[in-house]
Amino acid sequence: MAQIYEAMFVLDNEVVRTGWSAAKSTVLDLIAKHGGTVHTARHWGERKLAYSIKNRSRATYVLSYYEMPPEGIPTFVRDLDLSETVLRYLFVKVDVIPEGEAEAAEKESAPDFSVPDPPRDEVGEYKLWEDRDDDGAVTPIARPESTEAAAEPETVSAAAGEDTQEEA
């Protein structure tokens, strides 16, 4: 019996620049090759990577829901590991496909849908919100000094066995 999986594939932007359909079909063809049936697959965005993967600092994400028999998984994983297009992947078993996912994936089949060309990995060619220069460390705000002198708390100390009452 086939199991439903949710998968996130991280694709090399060099392949996506040559054509979104070709890049997406690379993943879909691998699923089909190993006996899987794709329910939905859609462009999830292009983002800066947290760390460099195969000398790439940016990648395009594909979110997919598919069914695959358990015996197809080991060879599917091996092909994903050997793929030059797929930089990383993660898939988990799910019971059902979330509501609205089919509609979101259907938007890609519209004739006016297009994926913008991903930016180059070189620094400075493109600035997106996550790359802004003002994303540096936050400097603390200086508190205004009070004009009144702060009252120092009174300290009372008594040695063990001493009488703490004052004699008048």
C-alpha positions, -999 to +999 in steps of 0.1 A: +000+000+000+013+034-010+020+061+017+013+098+012+044+120+016+050+158+019+083+167+004+104+199+002+130+199-025+157+225-027+167+230-064+198+246-078+190+280-092+213+274-123+188+248-134+158+269-126+172+297-147+171+274-178+134+269-172+110+263-143+091+235-160+123+215-167+136+220-131+102+209-116+099+180-140+133+167-128+118+160-094+084+148-107+101+124-131+121+109-102+089+103-082+073+086-112+104+066-119+101+049-085+064+041-087+051+073-071+020+094-080+023+131-077-008+148-062+005+184-061+038+201-067+043+239-067+069+266-065+074+275-029+098+304-034+134+314-040+154+321-009+189+328+005+203+296+021+214+296+057+247+281+046+264+274+013+254+241-005+276+230-034+289+266-036+254+280-039+240+307-016+205+308-030+181+281-041+145+275-052+121+254-032+094+230-045+067+217-022+051+184-032+026+159-020+029+124-036+022+087-029+049+061-032+051+025-022+076+017+006+098-004-016+104+027-039+118+049-012+154+035-009+161+039-046+143+073-047+166+086-019+197+072-037+186+091-070+180+123-050+215+120-034+231+116-069+211+144-085+229+175-094+197+195-096+184+187-061+206+202-035+186+190-005+153+173+002+131+164+031+100+143+031+077+131+058+047+108+060+013+125+062-022+112+066-039+137+042-030+165+019-038+198+036-068+218+025-061+244-001-029+228-013-045+215-045-058+250-053-024+266-046-007+241-070-034+246-096-024+283-099+008+272-116-011+257-145-026+291-154-014+306-186-002+338-170+018+321-143+056+327-145+084+322-121+108+351-120+144+344-128+163+337-096+191+362-088+227+353-092+247+341-062+271+369-065+268+395-037+254+429-047+236+421-079+202+419-062+189+431-029+159+414-014+143+421+020+165+394+038+197+409+023+191+445+033+220+464+048+200+474+078+196+438+090+227+442+113+227+440+151+202+461+169+218+487+191+202+492+225+183+524+231+198+546+258+175+553+287+171+589+297+188+597+329+166+606+358+170+641+373+162+628+407+189+609+425+181+573+430+175+564+466+201+539+477+186+510+497+196+508+533+217+479+542+215+465+577+239+438+588+243+422+621+269+397+632+256+366+648+250+370+685+252+408+685+223+430+698+210+450+668+191+475+689+208+509+693+212+523+728+203+559+734 
